[in-house]
Amino acid sequence: MAATKTLLAALAAASLLAACSSTEETAATGGAGGAGAIRPGSQEDLVANVGDRVFFDTDRSTIRADQRPTLERQARWMQQHSAVQVIVEGHADERGTREYNLALGQRRANAARDVLVANGVAGARIQTISYGKDRPDALGSNEEAWARNRRAVTVVR
Amino acid sequence: MNTPFLQRRSLLAGGAATLVAPGIWTAPLPAAAQGAAGGTVVDITRARTDPIPIAIPAMAGIGGDGARLGQQIAAVITQNLRGSGLFRPVERAAFIQSAEQAAQTPRFQDWRVIGAVALVTGRVDATGDRLRVEFRLWDVIPEQQALGTVYNTTAANWRQIAHIISDDIYKRMLGEEGYFNTRIAYIAESGPRDRRTRRLAIMDQDGENNRFLTDGQFQALTPRFHPNAQQIAFMSYLNNQPRVFLFNLQTGRQEVLGNFGGMTLSPRFSPDGRSVVLSAVRGGDANIFVVDLASRRERQLTSAAGLDVSPCFSPDGQQIVFNSDRGGDQQLYVMDANGGSVRRISFGNGRYATPVWSPRGDLIAFTRISRGQFAIGVMRPDGSGERILSEGWAMESPTFAPNGRVLAFQRETPARDGRGAGYSARLSSIDIAGFNERPVPTPTDATEPSWSGLLG
């Protein structure tokens, strides 16, 4: 059990690094800013200093105890940056059927949003959307990729 | 959609011309040789039957571009019948009598000795834009004409004529409706998996006449044909709001269906085409609603906690099968069309999903996920008689051909590496008896097929 937990923590770290270096994230924050200059309240800031995503168990949408601190940090960060609005994107791994995974991704996004709201973020600042299994982050077909893809990602609008 | 003019006349009786499809006219042709109908009807209710040996020489050209189209029409008929797994077209190299002579008067002895029990002949006149096809089906052993029809249409409709003739032969020889004059709607997929383009697409059941209906700017998912094949319900991410839309094939227009204040998904038309059943996510639950298309009034059918998705009407419109995790994991449930009398029907090993009711009413096809493998199977509407037809790493979205005899579905192959190389998704079809699985050709990767009803 302890081994599983360590593995998941390592996976989370790996995906954060991946997100930092992706061109998509750079584009989302406007690209400029120069090396090391992270604008507070930006997606880059969220990814680097808070954590933009939480992970789920197979077919589940309950927020795991080990993931809850990330959402609590996100809530504090959103209170610091009161103008920030976000979309929480819910995702599923490829080991399910498309329609069920669309609903499951939505339920995961809603579950993450509920934790943000419970921690003081106004619901009006949070939109949700589900992409089901159709926008994987990890492209492999293995347990490690699936664990990374069962996620809810908070994206600054 | 196309077909401005197509006419059919029977070559058996002396009936008047009949409109069989938009722009397709038909009329009877008197029997050219001895006798009329009678003859062979093969029983295919058994799981497997030896395929019927049938000779399909090129149709004879009697004018204009007739010889070339006669070749092509015979080739499409051959491919359709062979593809069904229920016919075995005899090799042309074995033919003794020439196609031209057979089209005049078949020498049955010549066809009997090469093992054919049925013979298809025809004559094609294609002058200018007009196309006239005389088609006859012969029972070789009793030496009788079984079918005879003249089709008058425009040259552009030659493929549809070939499909209609294929359906005529299928029905005459097997005693049930065919499925060749049909289309398949599906999602055309291209690009890397994390940034995939997904477009609504439509094609003939054999993969010809492919058209992309959306440009891929917004992701499209889960297409479902209207019973009249003129509309498609699907899900679009237009403006990043995933909702169910209707696409009108005649006008090319799309419109959102209903206003549920959240994601709507898994649409399916009722058998009478007057309503759409779908799933809407509100809060932590997904519930099933039915939307009346005339009034646009919605009615909620389920309210239990959990995700209720993938609803599908029975062909009599009295019941709905759907997928729910209300009991802990995904299983199949049937309820009355008004939402009452919900009962679980899947009890095998694993999770069950994507139920779809056969147009015959006798079976429900599904996806099963068990021990890391996916499978396509069928069961009776009460959950008994479960049979797995095909298994693989990932497969889903079965859809029935209109005769309930064949299923199409998507089959995926896994990525070989962390960059997703090797992943693909393609369409397959299979006989509901579990044999004759074959690829359905598509120009790109393809998912979520939806088979139309017969077009003519």
Interface residues (C-beta under 8 A of the other chain):
Chain A: D59 S61 I87 E94 R95 G96 T97 R98 E99 Y100 L102 A103 L104 Q106 R107 N110 A111 I129 S130 D134 R135 P136 D137 A138 L139 G140 S141 A145
Chain B: P192 R193 D194 R195 R196 R198 Q219 L221 T222 M235 N240 Q241 P242 G262 M263 L265 S266 S279 V281 G283 G284 D285 A286 L307 V309 S310 N323 D325 D329 Q330 R351 A353 T354 T367 I369 G372 W393 A394 E396 S397 E412 P414 A415 R416 D417 G418 R419 G420 Y423 T447 E448
